[in-house]
Amino acid sequence: MQVQSENIIFKKTIEFSLSTIVYVELLESQRKYVIARQLLRSATSIGANVHEAQNAESLADFIHRFKIAAKEVEETKYWLKLCSATSSYPDCGHLIEELNEIDKIITKIISTSKAK
């Protein structure tokens, strides 16, 4: 399942990972290590699974990788909800917005792929 490298989900997941790294560095500078590490793992895993899907052995494998990415989106939403609900944490609204866009794209890719 090779797709062109200039695709929107590639771009958005890379940008989201980079934005998350900056946010996590801010959390770590405030000694909020546990949430920072959990958030970093789940957020960067989204893009890793999207990229891995590009070398899928079959359509089913491609869909499976995107489903894993969708699960990581949900976990990342959880950590960001905790961050946004805690008054001593820096604002993460921009990350939530980026993640919502990624979620919509991944959902569409899964539904379109299942229809094939």
Helices and strands as residue ranges (DSSP letters): H 8-29, H 33-53, H 59-85, H 93-114
